[in-house]
Amino acid sequence: MEKVLALLLVALAVAYAVPDPRGVIINLEAGEICLNSAQCKSECCHQESSLSLARCAAKASENSECSAWTLYGVYYKCPCERGLTCQVDKTLVGSIMNTNFGICFDAARSEE
């Protein structure tokens, strides 16, 4: 237990020693490698295929393909930009397999 605590403290010390900590673990820019969407400024960690590295990417714009929420925090299609809705048939299997894809649309515009 003491060894694990010591390793954790060393890792934190290294992270704080970096002159500009932005982009080391969080607030990653588009194109930077990520493990989870929470690390990206855009809140989308995008992966082309199951064999490729995930990278931060911009959210999907109107009339673009999108994904509904995923369990893993890594998307094959990014979620929609703020104010847009991903029109998709959500399923439990789709959430697990990361295959709930749809199209972004502006719900406010369609109500008019």
C-alpha positions in Angstrom: 0.0 0.0 0.0 2.8 2.4 0.8 4.5 1.7 -2.5 1.2 2.5 -4.4 0.9 5.8 -2.4 4.5 6.7 -3.1 4.0 6.1 -6.9 0.8 8.2 -6.9 2.7 11.1 -5.2 5.5 10.8 -7.7 3.0 10.9 -10.6 1.3 14.0 -9.1 4.6 15.7 -8.6 5.6 15.1 -12.2 2.2 16.4 -13.4 2.5 19.6 -11.4 6.2 20.1 -12.4 5.3 20.6 -16.1 5.4 24.4 -16.9 2.1 24.4 -18.7 0.0 21.5 -17.4 -2.7 22.2 -19.9 -2.8 19.3 -22.3 -1.0 16.8 -20.2 -4.0 15.0 -18.9 -7.0 17.3 -19.4 -8.1 20.1 -21.7 -6.6 18.3 -24.7 -6.8 20.1 -28.1 -8.3 18.5 -31.3 -5.9 15.9 -32.6 -4.3 15.0 -29.3 -4.4 11.4 -28.2 -7.0 10.7 -25.4 -8.5 7.9 -23.4 -11.8 9.4 -22.5 -14.0 12.3 -23.7 -13.6 14.0 -20.3 -10.0 14.8 -21.2 -10.9 16.8 -24.4 -11.9 20.5 -24.5 -14.5 19.5 -27.1 -15.7 16.6 -24.9 -15.3 14.1 -27.8 -12.7 11.5 -27.8 -13.1 10.0 -31.3 -11.8 6.7 -32.7 -12.0 5.8 -36.4 -12.0 2.0 -35.7 -11.5 -0.4 -32.8 -7.8 -0.7 -33.9 -7.0 3.0 -34.2 -5.8 5.5 -31.5 -8.5 7.7 -30.1 -8.0 11.5 -30.6 -9.9 14.6 -29.5 -12.2 15.9 -32.2 -14.8 18.6 -32.7 -18.4 17.8 -32.0 -20.7 16.9 -34.9 -22.4 19.8 -36.7 -26.0 20.0 -38.0 -26.9 17.3 -40.5 -23.7 15.3 -39.6 -23.6 11.8 -38.3 -23.5 11.6 -34.5 -23.5 9.1 -31.6 -25.7 9.0 -28.6 -24.1 8.7 -25.2 -21.6 5.8 -24.8 -20.6 3.8 -21.8 -16.9 4.1 -22.6 -16.4 7.8 -23.2 -14.8 7.1 -26.7 -17.0 7.6 -29.8 -16.9 6.4 -33.4 -19.1 9.4 -34.2 -18.9 12.5 -32.0 -22.0 13.8 -30.2 -23.7 16.9 -31.5 -22.7 20.5 -30.8 -24.6 22.4 -28.1 -28.1 23.2 -29.2 -28.4 20.2 -31.5 -30.0 16.8 -30.9 -28.8 13.5 -32.1 -31.8 11.8 -33.7 -31.1 8.1 -33.1 -32.9 5.0 -32.1 -31.1 4.3 -28.8 -30.8 0.6 -27.7 -29.0 -1.1 -24.8 -27.0 -3.2 -27.2 -26.1 -0.1 -29.2 -24.8 1.6 -26.0 -22.7 -1.4 -25.2 -21.4 -1.9 -28.7 -21.1 1.9 -29.4 -23.3 1.7 -32.5 -26.1 4.1 -31.7 -25.5 6.4 -34.7 -27.9 9.1 -35.9 -28.0 12.6 -37.5 -27.6 16.0 -35.7 -30.6 18.3 -36.1 -31.8 21.6 -34.5 -34.9 20.7 -32.5 -35.8 24.4 -32.1 -35.8 25.0 -35.8 -38.0 21.9 -36.5 -40.7 23.2 -34.1 -41.2 26.4 -36.0 
